Amino acid sequence: MEFLKSMGYFILAGLFEIGGGYLIWLWLREGKGSSYAIVGAIILTLYGVIPTLQPANFGRVYAAYGGVFIVLSILWGWGIDKVMPDKFDIIGGVISLLGVLVIMYWPR
């Protein structure tokens, strides 16, 4: 149960970071209104809180989160930007998730 809860926090943090960053991107690069920037900034602030719910120390949490972020970014690009991941994206994503499992969940 702790594993699922921890992975849920990683996924939620990733969605907040990518979603908030995407709104800032739309504001600066696509000329969307300032409301995109404001909502993006709020979401990015909330992203900063979510990892504190993880049971491990800061360095370990953020190192492992990097691997989750890689996979979520690939999925975001595929789902939102309609950029199909190639086999190297998939291989890299699998490698990064293996790193997450080792860093966060390997018995010590």
Secondary structure, 3 states (H helix, E strand, C coil): CHHHHHHHHHHHHHHHHHHHHHHHHHHHHCCCCHHHHHHHHHHHHHHHHHHHHCCCCHHHHHHHHHHHHHHHHHHHHHHCCCCCCCHHHHHHHHHHHHHHHHHHHCCC
